[in-house]
Amino acid sequence: MRIDLTSVFVDDQRAALAFYTDVLGFVKHHDIPIGDASWLTVVSPDAPDGPQLLLEPAGHPAVKPYRDALREDGIPLAQFAVDDVEAEHARLVGEGVVFTMPPTDIGTAIVAVFDDTCGNLIQIIAEK
């Protein structure tokens, strides 16, 4: 068994695609129109055949209270691995990304949390 697809809820798929590709550096994998939305996925450029991240419309009524509760408690919706949290933090701050938690040593890893501009907090991590 392996992870093939996971998702993050986004307020606007086109804005999310721009953020996740232009700022974070992911690559668009699928963009298949389905009614008013799309089956819109991105992948890591390092693993184009690897796990996909679905930029899923946040229209379901359960999504808003769920995401609001996570955000209020400072809990990230997703976590992405990076080689160097300090370097990625500096790069993203230079792109205008707002961090809710700066790079922090948690013992076994360095983590930081940012606002993805699409309604979510996202954590980046580099294991020691």
C-alpha positions in Angstrom: 0.0 0.0 0.0 1.2 3.5 -0.8 -0.1 7.1 -0.8 -1.1 8.0 -4.3 -3.3 11.1 -3.8 -4.1 13.4 -0.9 -5.9 16.7 -1.0 -6.2 20.2 0.5 -9.3 22.2 0.4 -9.0 25.5 -1.5 -11.2 28.5 -1.8 -10.3 29.2 -5.4 -8.8 26.5 -7.6 -7.1 28.9 -10.1 -5.6 31.0 -7.3 -4.5 27.8 -5.5 -2.9 26.5 -8.7 -0.9 29.8 -9.1 0.3 29.7 -5.5 1.2 26.0 -5.4 3.0 26.2 -8.8 4.5 29.7 -9.0 5.3 30.1 -5.3 5.7 26.7 -3.8 7.2 25.1 -7.0 4.9 22.2 -7.6 4.0 21.2 -11.1 0.4 20.9 -12.5 -0.3 17.2 -13.2 -4.1 17.1 -14.0 -6.5 19.8 -14.9 -9.8 18.1 -15.9 -13.0 20.2 -16.0 -15.8 18.7 -13.9 -18.8 21.0 -13.9 -17.9 24.3 -12.3 -14.6 22.9 -10.9 -11.8 20.7 -12.0 -9.9 17.6 -11.0 -6.8 19.7 -10.4 -3.7 18.1 -9.1 -0.1 19.1 -8.6 3.1 17.0 -8.0 6.6 17.6 -6.9 8.9 18.3 -9.8 11.3 15.8 -8.1 8.7 13.0 -8.4 6.4 13.7 -11.4 5.0 10.2 -11.1 4.8 10.4 -7.3 1.9 11.3 -5.0 -0.5 13.9 -6.3 -2.0 16.8 -4.3 -5.6 17.5 -5.2 -6.5 21.2 -5.0 -10.1 20.4 -3.9 -12.9 23.0 -3.9 -13.9 23.9 -0.4 -17.6 24.1 -1.2 -18.8 21.3 1.1 -20.6 22.7 4.1 -18.4 20.8 6.5 -15.1 22.3 5.2 -15.4 25.8 6.6 -16.0 24.9 10.2 -13.3 22.2 10.0 -10.7 24.6 8.5 -11.7 27.4 10.8 -11.2 25.2 13.8 -7.8 24.0 12.6 -6.7 27.5 11.8 -7.9 28.9 15.2 -5.8 26.2 16.9 -2.8 26.8 14.6 -3.0 23.2 13.2 -1.6 22.7 9.7 -3.9 20.9 7.2 -0.9 19.4 5.4 2.8 18.9 5.8 5.5 19.0 3.0 9.0 17.8 3.3 11.9 20.1 2.4 15.7 19.7 2.6 16.3 22.9 4.6 13.5 24.6 6.5 15.6 27.8 7.1 16.4 28.2 3.4 12.8 27.5 2.3 11.5 29.9 4.9 13.8 32.6 3.6 12.8 31.9 0.0 9.1 31.9 0.7 9.3 35.1 2.9 11.0 36.7 -0.1 7.9 35.6 -2.2 5.6 37.3 0.3 4.4 34.2 2.1 3.2 34.8 5.7 4.4 32.4 8.3 2.5 31.7 11.5 5.4 29.8 13.0 9.0 30.5 12.1 11.5 27.7 11.7 11.5 25.8 15.0 13.6 23.0 16.3 11.4 20.3 17.7 14.2 17.9 18.5 13.9 15.4 15.7 13.1 17.9 13.0 12.9 21.6 12.1 9.4 22.8 11.2 7.7 26.0 10.1 4.1 26.8 9.3 2.7 29.2 6.7 -0.6 30.5 5.3 -1.1 29.1 1.8 -3.4 32.0 0.9 -6.1 29.4 0.0 -7.6 28.9 3.4 -5.0 26.6 5.0 -2.0 26.4 7.2 0.7 24.3 5.8 3.7 22.9 7.7 7.1 22.3 6.2 9.5 19.9 7.8 13.1 18.7 7.5 14.1 15.8 9.6 17.4 15.9 11.4 
